[in-house]
């Protein structure tokens, strides 16, 4: 089954990106580049989902989510 998850990449002062997955609390990883951060996120999500399935937990899906960014001044 294909699922979609939103990820948030936050640049770190000393380099690299911290990645969080808003719909999977505690699912956090890091990558030196954006591409590496995305690959690490895929791995972290798969491990997280594996644990959820083992515990018979309902798995979220961001397939129908809409996210916007607003600039306010």
N, CA, C, O and CB atoms as a CASP TS submission, in Angstrom:
PFRMAT TS
TARGET T0000
AUTHOR 0000-0000-0000
METHOD Language model
MODEL 1
PARENT N/A
ATOM      1  N   UNK     1       0.850  -1.181   0.000  1.00  0.00           N
ATOM      2  CA  UNK     1       0.000   0.000   0.000  1.00  0.00           C
ATOM      3  C   UNK     1       0.891   1.238   0.000  1.00  0.00           C
ATOM      4  O   UNK     1       1.861   1.330   0.753  1.00  0.00           O
ATOM      5  CB  UNK     1      -0.965   0.002   1.227  1.00  0.00           C
ATOM      6  N   UNK     2       0.543   2.169  -0.848  1.00  0.00           N
ATOM      7  CA  UNK     2       1.308   3.403  -0.936  1.00  0.00           C
ATOM      8  C   UNK     2       0.708   4.449  -0.005  1.00  0.00           C
ATOM      9  O   UNK     2      -0.504   4.663   0.008  1.00  0.00           O
ATOM     10  CB  UNK     2       1.343   3.922  -2.388  1.00  0.00           C
ATOM     11  N   UNK     3       1.562   5.092   0.765  1.00  0.00           N
ATOM     12  CA  UNK     3       1.131   6.151   1.681  1.00  0.00           C
ATOM     13  C   UNK     3       1.989   7.381   1.441  1.00  0.00           C
ATOM     14  O   UNK     3       3.117   7.286   0.957  1.00  0.00           O
ATOM     15  CB  UNK     3       1.226   5.691   3.169  1.00  0.00           C
ATOM     16  N   UNK     4       1.443   8.524   1.784  1.00  0.00           N
ATOM     17  CA  UNK     4       2.181   9.767   1.639  1.00  0.00           C
ATOM     18  C   UNK     4       2.319  10.417   3.008  1.00  0.00           C
ATOM     19  O   UNK     4       1.369  10.441   3.790  1.00  0.00           O
ATOM     20  CB  UNK     4       1.479  10.721   0.637  1.00  0.00           C
ATOM     21  N   UNK     5       3.501  10.942   3.294  1.00  0.00           N
ATOM     22  CA  UNK     5       3.751  11.646   4.540  1.00  0.00           C
ATOM     23  C   UNK     5       4.440  12.968   4.252  1.00  0.00           C
ATOM     24  O   UNK     5       5.389  13.034   3.470  1.00  0.00           O
ATOM     25  CB  UNK     5       4.598  10.789   5.495  1.00  0.00           C
ATOM     26  N   UNK     6       3.950  14.018   4.893  1.00  0.00           N
ATOM     27  CA  UNK     6       4.614  15.319   4.802  1.00  0.00           C
ATOM     28  C   UNK     6       5.855  15.271   5.680  1.00  0.00           C
ATOM     29  O   UNK     6       5.840  14.679   6.759  1.00  0.00           O
ATOM     30  CB  UNK     6       3.656  16.490   5.235  1.00  0.00           C
ATOM     31  N   UNK     7       6.919  15.891   5.218  1.00  0.00           N
ATOM     32  CA  UNK     7       8.118  16.013   6.042  1.00  0.00           C
ATOM     33  C   UNK     7       8.500  17.487   6.117  1.00  0.00           C
ATOM     34  O   UNK     7       8.205  18.268   5.212  1.00  0.00           O
ATOM     35  CB  UNK     7       9.296  15.154   5.467  1.00  0.00           C
ATOM     36  N   UNK     8       9.152  17.845   7.196  1.00  0.00           N
ATOM     37  CA  UNK     8       9.620  19.216   7.381  1.00  0.00           C
ATOM     38  C   UNK     8      11.135  19.166   7.532  1.00  0.00           C
ATOM     39  O   UNK     8      11.649  18.483   8.418  1.00  0.00           O
ATOM     40  CB  UNK     8       8.940  19.898   8.629  1.00  0.00           C
ATOM     41  N   UNK     9      11.848  19.882   6.677  1.00  0.00           N
ATOM     42  CA  UNK     9      13.303  19.968   6.742  1.00  0.00           C
ATOM     43  C   UNK     9      13.686  21.310   7.347  1.00  0.00           C
ATOM     44  O   UNK     9      13.286  22.364   6.853  1.00  0.00           O
ATOM     45  CB  UNK     9      13.943  19.790   5.333  1.00  0.00           C
ATOM     46  N   UNK    10      14.458  21.260   8.413  1.00  0.00           N
ATOM     47  CA  UNK    10      14.905  22.475   9.085  1.00  0.00           C
ATOM     48  C   UNK    10      16.421  22.568   8.967  1.00  0.00           C
ATOM     49  O   UNK    10      17.129  21.689   9.457  1.00  0.00           O
ATOM     50  CB  UNK    10      14.460  22.491  10.579  1.00  0.00           C
ATOM     51  N   UNK    11      16.938  23.630   8.320  1.00  0.00           N
ATOM     52  CA  UNK    11      18.390  23.774   8.217  1.00  0.00           C
ATOM     53  C   UNK    11      19.003  23.997   9.597  1.00  0.00           C
ATOM     54  O   UNK    11      18.460  24.743  10.412  1.00  0.00           O
ATOM     55  CB  UNK    11      18.755  24.940   7.274  1.00  0.00           C
ATOM     56  N   UNK    12      20.129  23.351   9.850  1.00  0.00           N
ATOM     57  CA  UNK    12      20.826  23.486  11.128  1.00  0.00           C
ATOM     58  C   UNK    12      21.991  24.461  10.987  1.00  0.00           C
ATOM     59  O   UNK    12      22.604  24.543   9.922  1.00  0.00           O
ATOM     60  CB  UNK    12      21.330  22.111  11.625  1.00  0.00           C
ATOM     61  N   UNK    13      22.299  25.193  12.040  1.00  0.00           N
ATOM     62  CA  UNK    13      23.357  26.206  12.016  1.00  0.00           C
ATOM     63  C   UNK    13      24.714  25.614  11.644  1.00  0.00           C
ATOM     64  O   UNK    13      25.510  26.265  10.967  1.00  0.00           O
ATOM     65  CB  UNK    13      23.453  26.890  13.371  1.00  0.00           C
ATOM     66  N   UNK    14      24.978  24.391  12.079  1.00  0.00           N
ATOM     67  CA  UNK    14      26.277  23.762  11.798  1.00  0.00           C
ATOM     68  C   UNK    14      26.246  22.924  10.517  1.00  0.00           C
ATOM     69  O   UNK    14      27.189  22.181  10.244  1.00  0.00           O
ATOM     70  CB  UNK    14      26.699  22.884  12.976  1.00  0.00           C
ATOM     71  N   UNK    15      25.179  23.036   9.736  1.00  0.00           N
ATOM     72  CA  UNK    15      25.059  22.315   8.473  1.00  0.00           C
ATOM     73  C   UNK    15      24.077  21.169   8.572  1.00  0.00           C
ATOM     74  O   UNK    15      23.764  20.694   9.663  1.00  0.00           O
ATOM     75  CB  UNK    15      26.406  21.796   8.035  1.00  0.00           C
ATOM     76  N   UNK    16      23.603  20.737   7.441  1.00  0.00           N
ATOM     77  CA  UNK    16      22.663  19.637   7.394  1.00  0.00           C
ATOM     78  C   UNK    16      21.244  20.069   7.704  1.00  0.00           C
ATOM     79  O   UNK    16      20.960  21.245   7.929  1.00  0.00           O
ATOM     80  CB  UNK    16      23.084  18.570   8.345  1.00  0.00           C
ATOM     81  N   UNK    17      20.364  19.085   7.708  1.00  0.00           N
ATOM     82  CA  UNK    17      18.935  19.326   7.894  1.00  0.00           C
ATOM     83  C   UNK    17      18.347  18.312   8.869  1.00  0.00           C
ATOM     84  O   UNK    17      18.576  17.109   8.749  1.00  0.00           O
ATOM     85  CB  UNK    17      18.194  19.262   6.545  1.00  0.00           C
ATOM     86  N   UNK    18      17.596  18.814   9.822  1.00  0.00           N
ATOM     87  CA  UNK    18      16.810  17.937  10.681  1.00  0.00           C
ATOM     88  C   UNK    18      15.470  17.729   9.994  1.00  0.00           C
ATOM     89  O   UNK    18      14.868  18.672   9.481  1.00  0.00           O
ATOM     90  CB  UNK    18      16.633  18.537  12.129  1.00  0.00           C
ATOM     91  N   UNK    19      15.011  16.488   9.990  1.00  0.00           N
ATOM     92  CA  UNK    19      13.750  16.144   9.340  1.00  0.00           C
ATOM     93  C   UNK    19      12.772  15.645  10.387  1.00  0.00           C
ATOM     94  O   UNK    19      13.107  14.773  11.189  1.00  0.00           O
ATOM     95  CB  UNK    19      13.961  15.079   8.235  1.00  0.00           C
ATOM     96  N   UNK    20      11.557  16.198  10.384  1.00  0.00           N
ATOM     97  CA  UNK    20      10.484  15.714  11.235  1.00  0.00           C
ATOM     98  C   UNK    20       9.305  15.322  10.347  1.00  0.00           C
ATOM     99  O   UNK    20       9.137  15.829   9.238  1.00  0.00           O
ATOM    100  CB  UNK    20      10.066  16.791  12.286  1.00  0.00           C
ATOM    101  N   UNK    21       8.498  14.405  10.872  1.00  0.00           N
ATOM    102  CA  UNK    21       7.308  13.939  10.161  1.00  0.00           C
ATOM    103  C   UNK    21       6.122  14.291  11.055  1.00  0.00           C
ATOM    104  O   UNK    21       5.839  13.573  12.014  1.00  0.00           O
ATOM    105  CB  UNK    21       7.371  12.374   9.841  1.00  0.00           C
ATOM    106  N   UNK    22       5.420  15.392  10.751  1.00  0.00           N
ATOM    107  CA  UNK    22       4.364  15.874  11.654  1.00  0.00           C
ATOM    108  C   UNK    22       3.309  14.841  12.051  1.00  0.00           C
ATOM    109  O   UNK    22       2.853  14.850  13.195  1.00  0.00           O
ATOM    110  CB  UNK    22       3.680  17.016  11.019  1.00  0.00           C
ATOM    111  N   UNK    23       2.915  13.964  11.152  1.00  0.00           N
ATOM    112  CA  UNK    23       1.860  13.004  11.495  1.00  0.00           C
ATOM    113  C   UNK    23       2.386  11.768  12.214  1.00  0.00           C
ATOM    114  O   UNK    23       1.603  10.901  12.602  1.00  0.00           O
ATOM    115  CB  UNK    23       1.131  12.581  10.246  1.00  0.00           C
ATOM    116  N   UNK    24       3.715  11.672  12.400  1.00  0.00           N
ATOM    117  CA  UNK    24       4.321  10.563  13.138  1.00  0.00           C
ATOM    118  C   UNK    24       5.152  11.135  14.282  1.00  0.00           C
ATOM    119  O   UNK    24       6.362  11.304  14.137  1.00  0.00           O
ATOM    120  CB  UNK    24       5.203   9.671  12.199  1.00  0.00           C
ATOM    121  N   UNK    25       4.527  11.434  15.410  1.00  0.00           N
ATOM    122  CA  UNK    25       5.226  12.066  16.531  1.00  0.00           C
ATOM    123  C   UNK    25       6.486  11.302  16.939  1.00  0.00           C
ATOM    124  O   UNK    25       6.454  10.089  17.147  1.00  0.00           O
ATOM    125  CB  UNK    25       4.292  12.182  17.723  1.00  0.00           C
ATOM    126  N   UNK    26       7.578  12.026  17.049  1.00  0.00           N
ATOM    127  CA  UNK    26       8.845  11.414  17.448  1.00  0.00           C
ATOM    128  C   UNK    26       9.646  10.851  16.299  1.00  0.00           C
ATOM    129  O   UNK    26      10.758  10.367  16.511  1.00  0.00           O
ATOM    130  CB  UNK    26       8.592  10.336  18.427  1.00  0.00           C
ATOM    131  N   UNK    27       9.120  10.897  15.089  1.00  0.00           N
ATOM    132  CA  UNK    27       9.855  10.414  13.917  1.00  0.00           C
ATOM    133  C   UNK    27      10.741  11.559  13.431  1.00  0.00           C
ATOM    134  O   UNK    27      10.284  12.477  12.750  1.00  0.00           O
ATOM    135  CB  UNK    27       8.875   9.918  12.775  1.00  0.00           C
ATOM    136  N   UNK    28      12.021  11.479  13.799  1.00  0.00           N
ATOM    137  CA  UNK    28      12.984  12.545  13.510  1.00  0.00           C
ATOM    138  C   UNK    28      14.253  11.916  12.972  1.00  0.00           C
ATOM    139  O   UNK    28      14.678  10.861  13.443  1.00  0.00           O
ATOM    140  CB  UNK    28      13.284  13.404  14.779  1.00  0.00           C
ATOM    141  N   UNK    29      14.858  12.559  11.990  1.00  0.00           N
ATOM    142  CA  UNK    29      16.140  12.105  11.460  1.00  0.00           C
ATOM    143  C   UNK    29      16.918  13.309  10.965  1.00  0.00           C
ATOM    144  O   UNK    29      16.499  14.449  11.161  1.00  0.00           O
ATOM    145  CB  UNK    29      15.945  11.069  10.322  1.00  0.00           C
ATOM    146  N   UNK    30      18.057  13.056  10.321  1.00  0.00           N
ATOM    147  CA  UNK    30      18.941  14.130   9.898  1.00  0.00           C
ATOM    148  C   UNK    30      19.676  13.710   8.636  1.00  0.00           C
ATOM    149  O   UNK    30      19.938  12.527   8.419  1.00  0.00           O
ATOM    150  CB  UNK    30      19.939  14.497  11.016  1.00  0.00           C
ATOM    151  N   UNK    31      20.003  14.687   7.812  1.00  0.00           N
ATOM    152  CA  UNK    31      20.816  14.435   6.630  1.00  0.00           C
ATOM    153  C   UNK    31      21.695  15.621   6.334  1.00  0.00           C
ATOM    154  O   UNK    31      21.342  16.762   6.633  1.00  0.00           O
ATOM    155  CB  UNK    31      19.940  14.116   5.426  1.00  0.00           C
ATOM    156  N   UNK    32      22.840  15.350   5.747  1.00  0.00           N
ATOM    157  CA  UNK    32      23.797  16.419   5.440  1.00  0.00           C
ATOM    158  C   UNK    32      23.321  17.304   4.289  1.00  0.00           C
ATOM    159  O   UNK    32      23.580  18.507   4.275  1.00  0.00           O
ATOM    160  CB  UNK    32      25.157  15.821   5.099  1.00  0.00           C
ATOM    161  N   UNK    33      22.621  16.699   3.322  1.00  0.00           N
ATOM    162  CA  UNK    33      22.061  17.433   2.192  1.00  0.00           C
ATOM    163  C   UNK    33      20.549  17.198   2.170  1.00  0.00           C
ATOM    164  O   UNK    33      20.030  16.349   2.895  1.00  0.00           O
ATOM    165  CB  UNK    33      22.725  16.988   0.840  1.00  0.00           C
ATOM    166  N   UNK    34      19.858  17.960   1.333  1.00  0.00           N
ATOM    167  CA  UNK    34      18.416  17.767   1.212  1.00  0.00           C
ATOM    168  C   UNK    34      18.118  16.360   0.704  1.00  0.00           C
ATOM    169  O   UNK    34      17.224  15.693   1.224  1.00  0.00           O
ATOM    170  CB  UNK    34      17.800  18.825   0.269  1.00  0.00           C
ATOM    171  N   UNK    35      18.848  15.909  -0.293  1.00  0.00           N
ATOM    172  CA  UNK    35      18.622  14.565  -0.831  1.00  0.00           C
ATOM    173  C   UNK    35      18.874  13.491   0.220  1.00  0.00           C
ATOM    174  O   UNK    35      18.091  12.550   0.347  1.00  0.00           O
ATOM    175  CB  UNK    35      19.516  14.322  -2.043  1.00  0.00           C
ATOM    176  N   UNK    36      19.966  13.628   0.975  1.00  0.00           N
ATOM    177  CA  UNK    36      20.251  12.650   2.027  1.00  0.00           C
ATOM    178  C   UNK    36      19.175  12.704   3.109  1.00  0.00           C
ATOM    179  O   UNK    36      18.753  11.666   3.620  1.00  0.00           O
ATOM    180  CB  UNK    36      21.646  12.905   2.644  1.00  0.00           C
ATOM    181  N   UNK    37      18.731  13.908   3.457  1.00  0.00           N
ATOM    182  CA  UNK    37      17.684  14.059   4.471  1.00  0.00           C
ATOM    183  C   UNK    37      16.399  13.362   4.022  1.00  0.00           C
ATOM    184  O   UNK    37      15.730  12.722   4.834  1.00  0.00           O
ATOM    185  CB  UNK    37      17.412  15.556   4.752  1.00  0.00           C
ATOM    186  N   UNK    38      16.050  13.478   2.749  1.00  0.00           N
ATOM    187  CA  UNK    38      14.855  12.815   2.224  1.00  0.00           C
ATOM    188  C   UNK    38      15.001  11.297   2.288  1.00  0.00           C
ATOM    189  O   UNK    38      14.056  10.601   2.660  1.00  0.00           O
ATOM    190  CB  UNK    38      14.586  13.260   0.779  1.00  0.00           C
ATOM    191  N   UNK    39      16.159  10.786   1.933  1.00  0.00           N
ATOM    192  CA  UNK    39      16.391   9.333   1.996  1.00  0.00           C
ATOM    193  C   UNK    39      16.343   8.833   3.439  1.00  0.00           C
ATOM    194  O   UNK    39      15.775   7.777   3.719  1.00  0.00           O
ATOM    195  CB  UNK    39      17.752   8.974   1.359  1.00  0.00           C
ATOM    196  N   UNK    40      16.938   9.592   4.346  1.00  0.00           N
ATOM    197  CA  UNK    40      16.909   9.216   5.762  1.00  0.00           C
ATOM    198  C   UNK    40      15.476   9.253   6.284  1.00  0.00           C
ATOM    199  O   UNK    40      15.096   8.429   7.115  1.00  0.00           O
ATOM    200  CB  UNK    40      17.813  10.156   6.598  1.00  0.00           C
ATOM    201  N   UNK    41      14.680  10.209   5.798  1.00  0.00           N
ATOM    202  CA  UNK    41      13.276  10.300   6.207  1.00  0.00           C
ATOM    203  C   UNK    41      12.508   9.062   5.765  1.00  0.00           C
ATOM    204  O   UNK    41      11.708   8.525   6.531  1.00  0.00           O
ATOM    205  CB  UNK    41      12.624  11.566   5.625  1.00  0.00           C
ATOM    206  N   UNK    42      12.741   8.604   4.536  1.00  0.00           N
ATOM    207  CA  UNK    42      12.068   7.395   4.047  1.00  0.00           C
ATOM    208  C   UNK    42      12.386   6.214   4.963  1.00  0.00           C
ATOM    209  O   UNK    42      11.497   5.454   5.347  1.00  0.00           O
ATOM    210  CB  UNK    42      12.496   7.079   2.586  1.00  0.00           C
ATOM    211  N   UNK    43      13.664   6.073   5.307  1.00  0.00           N
ATOM    212  CA  UNK    43      14.078   4.972   6.172  1.00  0.00           C
ATOM    213  C   UNK    43      13.429   5.080   7.551  1.00  0.00           C
ATOM    214  O   UNK    43      12.935   4.090   8.090  1.00  0.00           O
ATOM    215  CB  UNK    43      15.603   4.948   6.308  1.00  0.00           C
ATOM    216  N   UNK    44      13.433   6.286   8.118  1.00  0.00           N
ATOM    217  CA  UNK    44      12.847   6.496   9.443  1.00  0.00           C
ATOM    218  C   UNK    44      11.342   6.206   9.427  1.00  0.00           C
ATOM    219  O   UNK    44      10.814   5.596  10.357  1.00  0.00           O
ATOM    220  CB  UNK    44      13.105   7.938   9.921  1.00  0.00           C
ATOM    221  N   UNK    45      10.662   6.645   8.372  1.00  0.00           N
ATOM    222  CA  UNK    45       9.218   6.410   8.260  1.00  0.00           C
ATOM    223  C   UNK    45       8.925   4.914   8.174  1.00  0.00           C
ATOM    224  O   UNK    45       8.024   4.417   8.849  1.00  0.00           O
ATOM    225  CB  UNK    45       8.643   7.137   7.025  1.00  0.00           C
ATOM    226  N   UNK    46       9.683   4.198   7.346  1.00  0.00           N
ATOM    227  CA  UNK    46       9.462   2.755   7.213  1.00  0.00           C
ATOM    228  C   UNK    46       9.654   2.031   8.539  1.00  0.00           C
ATOM    229  O   UNK    46       8.878   1.136   8.874  1.00  0.00           O
ATOM    230  CB  UNK    46      10.403   2.170   6.166  1.00  0.00           C
ATOM    231  N   UNK    47      10.675   2.406   9.291  1.00  0.00           N
ATOM    232  CA  UNK    47      10.903   1.787  10.601  1.00  0.00           C
ATOM    233  C   UNK    47       9.779   2.134  11.575  1.00  0.00           C
ATOM    234  O   UNK    47       9.325   1.276  12.332  1.00  0.00           O
ATOM    235  CB  UNK    47      12.256   2.234  11.177  1.00  0.00           C
ATOM    236  N   UNK    48       9.338   3.370  11.556  1.00  0.00           N
ATOM    237  CA  UNK    48       8.246   3.819  12.414  1.00  0.00           C
ATOM    238  C   UNK    48       6.973   3.024  12.106  1.00  0.00           C
ATOM    239  O   UNK    48       6.290   2.546  13.012  1.00  0.00           O
ATOM    240  CB  UNK    48       7.998   5.335  12.230  1.00  0.00           C
ATOM    241  N   UNK    49       6.667   2.894  10.796  1.00  0.00           N
ATOM    242  CA  UNK    49       5.465   2.170  10.384  1.00  0.00           C
ATOM    243  C   UNK    49       5.547   0.691  10.750  1.00  0.00           C
ATOM    244  O   UNK    49       4.551   0.084  11.142  1.00  0.00           O
ATOM    245  CB  UNK    49       5.247   2.321   8.883  1.00  0.00           C
ATOM    246  N   UNK    50       6.731   0.124  10.619  1.00  0.00           N
ATOM    247  CA  UNK    50       6.925  -1.270  11.004  1.00  0.00           C
ATOM    248  C   UNK    50       6.569  -1.476  12.477  1.00  0.00           C
ATOM    249  O   UNK    50       5.925  -2.460  12.841  1.00  0.00           O
ATOM    250  CB  UNK    50       8.377  -1.704  10.739  1.00  0.00           C
ATOM    251  N   UNK    51       6.995  -0.540  13.307  1.00  0.00           N
ATOM    252  CA  UNK    51       6.688  -0.616  14.735  1.00  0.00           C
ATOM    253  C   UNK    51       5.185  -0.442  14.979  1.00  0.00           C
ATOM    254  O   UNK    51       4.599  -1.147  15.801  1.00  0.00           O
ATOM    255  CB  UNK    51       7.481   0.455  15.512  1.00  0.00           C
ATOM    256  N   UNK    52       4.568   0.498  14.261  1.00  0.00           N
ATOM    257  CA  UNK    52       3.129   0.708  14.407  1.00  0.00           C
ATOM    258  C   UNK    52       2.356  -0.544  14.017  1.00  0.00           C
ATOM    259  O   UNK    52       1.421  -0.937  14.715  1.00  0.00           O
ATOM    260  CB  UNK    52       2.671   1.897  13.558  1.00  0.00           C
ATOM    261  N   UNK    53       2.735  -1.171  12.914  1.00  0.00           N
ATOM    262  CA  UNK    53       2.053  -2.391  12.460  1.00  0.00           C
ATOM    263  C   UNK    53       2.214  -3.512  13.475  1.00  0.00           C
ATOM    264  O   UNK    53       1.268  -4.253  13.741  1.00  0.00           O
ATOM    265  CB  UNK    53       2.597  -2.838  11.094  1.00  0.00           C
ATOM    266  N   UNK    54       3.413  -3.639  14.043  1.00  0.00           N
ATOM    267  CA  UNK    54       3.668  -4.684  15.044  1.00  0.00           C
ATOM    268  C   UNK    54       2.792  -4.492  16.279  1.00  0.00           C
ATOM    269  O   UNK    54       2.454  -5.457  16.964  1.00  0.00           O
ATOM    270  CB  UNK    54       5.151  -4.685  15.451  1.00  0.00           C
ATOM    271  N   UNK    55       2.425  -3.235  16.561  1.00  0.00           N
ATOM    272  CA  UNK    55       1.599  -2.923  17.724  1.00  0.00           C
ATOM    273  C   UNK    55       0.124  -2.723  17.356  1.00  0.00           C
ATOM    274  O   UNK    55      -0.664  -2.235  18.166  1.00  0.00           O
ATOM    275  CB  UNK    55       2.129  -1.677  18.412  1.00  0.00           C
ATOM    276  N   UNK    56      -0.236  -3.102  16.134  1.00  0.00           N
ATOM    277  CA  UNK    56      -1.621  -2.979  15.639  1.00  0.00           C
ATOM    278  C   UNK    56      -2.185  -1.571  15.788  1.00  0.00           C
ATOM    279  O   UNK    56      -3.358  -1.395  16.118  1.00  0.00           O
ATOM    280  CB  UNK    56      -2.520  -3.953  16.373  1.00  0.00           C
ATOM    281  N   UNK    57      -1.351  -0.581  15.547  1.00  0.00           N
ATOM    282  CA  UNK    57      -1.787   0.819  15.621  1.00  0.00           C
ATOM    283  C   UNK    57      -2.271   1.282  14.249  1.00  0.00           C
ATOM    284  O   UNK    57      -1.797   0.806  13.218  1.00  0.00           O
ATOM    285  CB  UNK    57      -0.633   1.733  16.128  1.00  0.00           C
ATOM    286  N   UNK    58      -3.215   2.211  14.251  1.00  0.00           N
ATOM    287  CA  UNK    58      -3.728   2.781  13.009  1.00  0.00           C
ATOM    288  C   UNK    58      -2.651   3.678  12.396  1.00  0.00           C
ATOM    289  O   UNK    58      -2.081   4.533  13.073  1.00  0.00           O
ATOM    290  CB  UNK    58      -5.046   3.583  13.261  1.00  0.00           C
ATOM    291  N   UNK    59      -2.386   3.474  11.123  1.00  0.00           N
ATOM    292  CA  UNK    59      -1.336   4.225  10.437  1.00  0.00           C
ATOM    293  C   UNK    59      -1.964   5.411   9.704  1.00  0.00           C
ATOM    294  O   UNK    59      -2.876   5.231   8.897  1.00  0.00           O
ATOM    295  CB  UNK    59      -0.554   3.312   9.443  1.00  0.00           C
ATOM    296  N   UNK    60      -1.472   6.631   9.986  1.00  0.00           N
ATOM    297  CA  UNK    60      -2.001   7.809   9.313  1.00  0.00           C
ATOM    298  C   UNK    60      -1.544   7.857   7.859  1.00  0.00           C
ATOM    299  O   UNK    60      -0.630   7.136   7.460  1.00  0.00           O
ATOM    300  CB  UNK    60      -1.569   9.081  10.046  1.00  0.00           C
ATOM    301  N   UNK    61      -2.183   8.705   7.085  1.00  0.00           N
ATOM    302  CA  UNK    61      -1.834   8.884   5.679  1.00  0.00           C
ATOM    303  C   UNK    61      -2.107  10.332   5.319  1.00  0.00           C
ATOM    304  O   UNK    61      -3.233  10.807   5.471  1.00  0.00           O
ATOM    305  CB  UNK    61      -2.638   7.905   4.753  1.00  0.00           C
ATOM    306  N   UNK    62      -1.100  11.034   4.846  1.00  0.00           N
ATOM    307  CA  UNK    62      -1.250  12.448   4.492  1.00  0.00           C
ATOM    308  C   UNK    62      -1.673  12.652   3.043  1.00  0.00           C
ATOM    309  O   UNK    62      -1.568  13.760   2.517  1.00  0.00           O
ATOM    310  CB  UNK    62       0.046  13.180   4.744  1.00  0.00           C
ATOM    311  N   UNK    63      -2.155  11.588   2.390  1.00  0.00           N
ATOM    312  CA  UNK    63      -2.486  11.647   0.965  1.00  0.00           C
ATOM    313  C   UNK    63      -3.437  12.798   0.635  1.00  0.00           C
ATOM    314  O   UNK    63      -3.293  13.427  -0.413  1.00  0.00           O
ATOM    315  CB  UNK    63      -3.104  10.332   0.523  1.00  0.00           C
ATOM    316  N   UNK    64      -4.400  13.085   1.502  1.00  0.00           N
ATOM    317  CA  UNK    64      -5.387  14.123   1.216  1.00  0.00           C
ATOM    318  C   UNK    64      -5.140  15.411   1.982  1.00  0.00           C
ATOM    319  O   UNK    64      -6.017  16.271   2.061  1.00  0.00           O
ATOM    320  CB  UNK    64      -6.761  13.618   1.530  1.00  0.00           C
ATOM    321  N   UNK    65      -3.948  15.544   2.546  1.00  0.00           N
ATOM    322  CA  UNK    65      -3.633  16.753   3.309  1.00  0.00           C
ATOM    323  C   UNK    65      -3.243  17.890   2.375  1.00  0.00           C
ATOM    324  O   UNK    65      -2.731  17.673   1.277  1.00  0.00           O
ATOM    325  CB  UNK    65      -2.500  16.481   4.314  1.00  0.00           C
ATOM    326  N   UNK    66      -3.494  19.079   2.833  1.00  0.00           N
ATOM    327  CA  UNK    66      -3.088  20.275   2.113  1.00  0.00           C
ATOM    328  C   UNK    66      -2.298  21.131   3.083  1.00  0.00           C
ATOM    329  O   UNK    66      -2.760  21.407   4.190  1.00  0.00           O
ATOM    330  CB  UNK    66      -4.321  21.053   1.527  1.00  0.00           C
ATOM    331  N   UNK    67      -1.111  21.552   2.678  1.00  0.00           N
ATOM    332  CA  UNK    67      -0.289  22.382   3.545  1.00  0.00           C
ATOM    333  C   UNK    67       0.108  23.634   2.780  1.00  0.00           C
ATOM    334  O   UNK    67       0.515  23.573   1.619  1.00  0.00           O
ATOM    335  CB  UNK    67       0.966  21.610   4.043  1.00  0.00           C
ATOM    336  N   UNK    68      -0.018  24.758   3.449  1.00  0.00           N
ATOM    337  CA  UNK    68       0.326  26.046   2.851  1.00  0.00           C
ATOM    338  C   UNK    68       1.283  26.788   3.765  1.00  0.00           C
ATOM    339  O   UNK    68       1.297  26.569   4.977  1.00  0.00           O
ATOM    340  CB  UNK    68      -0.941  26.893   2.586  1.00  0.00           C
ATOM    341  N   UNK    69       2.074  27.660   3.184  1.00  0.00           N
ATOM    342  CA  UNK    69       2.921  28.561   3.964  1.00  0.00           C
ATOM    343  C   UNK    69       2.458  29.975   3.712  1.00  0.00           C
ATOM    344  O   UNK    69       2.211  30.365   2.571  1.00  0.00           O
ATOM    345  CB  UNK    69       4.428  28.394   3.602  1.00  0.00           C
ATOM    346  N   UNK    70       2.341  30.739   4.776  1.00  0.00           N
ATOM    347  CA  UNK    70       1.932  32.142   4.656  1.00  0.00           C
ATOM    348  C   UNK    70       3.024  33.018   5.207  1.00  0.00           C
ATOM    349  O   UNK    70       3.614  32.703   6.240  1.00  0.00           O
ATOM    350  CB  UNK    70       0.596  32.409   5.391  1.00  0.00           C
ATOM    351  N   UNK    71       3.302  34.115   4.533  1.00  0.00           N
ATOM    352  CA  UNK    71       4.239  35.112   5.017  1.00  0.00           C
ATOM    353  C   UNK    71       3.408  36.270   5.551  1.00  0.00           C
ATOM    354  O   UNK    71       2.575  36.826   4.835  1.00  0.00           O
ATOM    355  CB  UNK    71       5.237  35.577   3.889  1.00  0.00           C
ATOM    356  N   UNK    72       3.636  36.629   6.803  1.00  0.00           N
ATOM    357  CA  UNK    72       2.878  37.703   7.445  1.00  0.00           C
ATOM    358  C   UNK    72       3.865  38.770   7.882  1.00  0.00           C
ATOM    359  O   UNK    72       4.883  38.473   8.509  1.00  0.00           O
ATOM    360  CB  UNK    72       2.039  37.174   8.662  1.00  0.00           C
ATOM    361  N   UNK    73       3.556  40.014   7.547  1.00  0.00           N
ATOM    362  CA  UNK    73       4.449  41.110   7.965  1.00  0.00           C
ATOM    363  C   UNK    73       3.680  42.188   8.691  1.00  0.00           C
ATOM    364  O   UNK    73       4.266  43.184   9.115  1.00  0.00           O
ATOM    365  CB  UNK    73       5.171  41.715   6.758  1.00  0.00           C
TER
END
